[in-house]
Amino acid sequence: MLSGVAWASAAKWSTQIIAWASTIVVARILGPSDFGLITMAGVFLGVVTMLSEFGVGSAVVTMRELPPAELRQLNALAVLLGLAGSLLTALMAYPLGLFFRAPELPPVLLVIGLTFLLSSLQSVPAALLRRELRFRTLATIDAARGLLVPVVTLVGALLGLRYWALALGSVIGAGVTAALTLYHRRVPFARPRRDGLTRVLHFSRHLLVGRIAWVVYENGDFAVAGRRLSQGAVGDYSLAWTLAISPIEKITMVLSDVTPSLFSAVQHNRPELKRYLLNLTEILCLVTMPASVGLALVSHDLVAVVLGAKWSGVAAPLALLAVYAGVRPMTGLFGHVFLATRDTRFMMWMSVAWAVLLLTGFIVGSSWGPIGIAAAWLIIHPVLALSSLARVRRLLDLSGADYFRALRLGLDGAATMALAVLAFQLFLAPSWSPTVRLVASILLGAATYVLATWLLHRARLAQILEWLRRVRRGGAAAA
């Protein structure tokens, strides 16, 4: 686990500075309408992604008993599904342009639709790399993609390609990822047979329905915004989502690359699975809560200083989405538990419930513009997450006290930080310039969080540091 996290972290964070800098520069070159157009395309593409992937990658990682013959059939099935996804995108391009009232959308969809075929070529090989715990190889591939895509997007924006710069970055990224994955792990093809894929199809059908529902609510906010708001307002919401979620996702994706393989390896040992869940929850909360709460506290000054006046509509939804982003990583671990324990039926119905309730919330919230849609996430998500937590507690015989204790490592310091920064902004620095107030708030927040966490949880932090030293020396990772 430590090795996988280290390699994934090195890959993602070594490229993240370039990605963030590129996004900010591209945002200053392009306008909200350009980001809004790509956001509209992403709504449909997310659904097709789930259909074309069909849960093949997750099945390969979780079902470790699959023989080589079935893996070859799955590889062929994955490519056929990817081809179908590209063709479906081409067929739906013009109708979607009419639905969103965006005549520029159809040609963009035709180009981005190629990513389905490219991604399908590496679906099974990449899943095998994860199952084999080859995190160093995966990190190298991710770093290459993370360096190339921002450069391509930035060059395209500088050349005046507008939204085409964003579209071409996606296609080139998918092509590079597929080529490098196939270089490191090739899988032969075999004609798919129903009798050879029965187990996988049974596992995947619940997963597929659940993931389609996931796409509905994960992209439902963009769909509702694209239909009910102006293209500029869609761009504001899209950039707010990117700024709020992307930094946290770069942290959580590090664990998302590692967690399914680890949970799969101990899927028949519930005490070990519970230990992994609590340890990962504790570390995630320690890292993500200060980042998300801090971003919410400085959102208005950050937008004013970094993006400029034309993006002023980003500030309020950014603050709301940043708070939601702090809760999202811990609840995301529940899905990995359901997969490892093969409780896919419950996972499917929970995803359907999320889709119905959140989509309703987005429609109602859209009456207040991007702020209302962002608020729907913050209000509805915690309620649904509690239902998933109750199921996880039963599956793993997990007490509520143990889970809350894992969260406190990050929550206590984040709450103290929020009080200190809010008091500073309201009583000491209301008339300061945005730039000075932004820098001062960041420094004060970081110092307060570190100090409060150390004073309140010094013993636990010392235990974690000792564990890291012991594992690095090759010792056993005691419970």
HELIX and SHEET records of a PDB file:
HELIX    1   1 LEU A    2  ILE A   29  1                                  28    
HELIX    2   2 PRO A   32  GLU A   53  1                                  22    
HELIX    3   3 VAL A   56  THR A   62  1                                   7    
HELIX    4   4 PRO A   68  PHE A   99  1                                  32    
HELIX    5   5 LEU A  105  ILE A  112  1                                   8    
HELIX    6   6 LEU A  114  SER A  120  1                                   7    
HELIX    7   7 SER A  123  ARG A  131  1                                   9    
HELIX    8   8 PHE A  135  LEU A  158  1                                  24    
HELIX    9   9 TYR A  163  HIS A  184  1                                  22    
HELIX   10  10 ARG A  194  ARG A  228  1                                  35    
HELIX   11  11 GLN A  231  ALA A  265  1                                  35    
HELIX   12  12 ARG A  270  LEU A  297  1                                  28    
HELIX   13  13 SER A  299  LEU A  302  1                                   4    
HELIX   14  14 VAL A  303  LEU A  307  3                                   5    
HELIX   15  15 ALA A  309  VAL A  314  5                                   6    
HELIX   16  16 ALA A  315  ALA A  340  1                                  26    
HELIX   17  17 THR A  344  GLY A  365  1                                  22    
HELIX   18  18 SER A  366  TRP A  368  5                                   3    
HELIX   19  19 PRO A  370  LEU A  396  1                                  27    
HELIX   20  20 GLY A  400  ALA A  423  1                                  24    
HELIX   21  21 PHE A  424  LEU A  428  3                                   5    
HELIX   22  22 PRO A  434  LEU A  456  1                                  23    
HELIX   23  23 ARG A  458  ARG A  472  1                                  15    
END                                                                             
